[in-house]
Amino acid sequence: MQDIADALSTSRISVWKALNNRPGVSDALRRQIQAKAEEMGYFQAPRQQAPAPEPPHTRSVAVVVCRPESSLFWMQIIHQIAKDLSAQGVNLMYTYLPTSYKEGYTLPANLTDGSVEGMIVLNVYSPPILQLLADLPLPKVYLDTIPVLPFSRLHGDILLIEGRDLVRQITGRLLDKGHTRLGFLGDVQYAQTNTDRYRGFLDAFAERGLTPDPTLSLTGPLGLRTHYEEISYFLEHLKTKPDGFVCVSDYIAHFIQRYYEEKGTGPENQVALTGFDNNAEYLNVAEQITTVDVQPKTLGARLAAKILFAIEHPGLAQEVSYVTSNILYRGLLAE
């Protein structure tokens, strides 16, 4: 459905409605979607004889996730992994883990009974659960990790989104434009990539002989479902007006935007606001603020290639690699 939506520059939900004969799309768009689906091979004419069954997948790889979301960002990563693995005759097994560890918890059986040859770990940030995964004698590839767990203890390859230099450049441009009262928002211990982005923020200040005001930053843990309340409280109780906020993600940035909108003013009229990920799902900041164009399909393709390599070449030294992206300067930072 996402492939069809991309080809027609429409939404995934419109494709779903058209293919399932649901109301909510025009007849013209419905015909266009159905024609594109047929063109792309999703509709096939019935055959007189049943086709020979495809050979069963002989290999399986688990995609291990916590906190499964309907977020398009994560779905695109997993979708690309599935496509690339399928092209190599490898089955994708979606495996859900809890977000936090409880005494006595054991990993799902498919990770320990030989059902899979390797695993890709996404969105898992609990130290005890990560350690349980790391101890499994399986080839592993992680997308991101946590700063409190050394890379060497993960016993697998790690793919990270480069953020330190990118955030350093973004923060530097703000400082050079005179916006020196900057805050950083985001839990810097939640993920290694968050830590890296915060270090980039500090790097930009250090390069100019400046020191950021710590009262303008919110870098501690945020509740799983209380982000907006905690960020609003922080903004409401700032004693001095900031020049801007460098956010760890567009997700965090959209809460700041929402706060200012509810106060009757947009943040771009009050303070500078930047994000990370170029996530189109947060409509109040999408294509409006400076961000980094992280490409989930690229991440999915890299992860699929890495796990296949790790399976085919067991025992090789662990690899830590970074995928970098382009900065999208917008608003007051546009060139």
Secondary structure, DSSP 8 states (H G I E B T S, - for coil): -HHHHHHHT--HHHHHHHHTT-SSS-HHHHHHHHHHHHHTTSS----SS---------EEEEEEEES----HHHHHHHHHHHHHHHHTTEEEEEEEE-SS--TT----GGGTSSS-SEEEEES---HHHHHHHHTSSS-EEEES--TTS-GGGS-SEEEEE--HHHHHHHHHHHHHTT--SEEEES-TTT-HHHHHHHHHHHHHHHHTT----GGG-B-S---TT-HHHHHHHHHHT-SS--SEEEESSHHHHHHHHHHHHHTTS-HHHHSEEE-SS--TT-TTTTTTSBEE---HHHHHHHHHHHHHHHHHSTT----EEEE---EE--GGG--
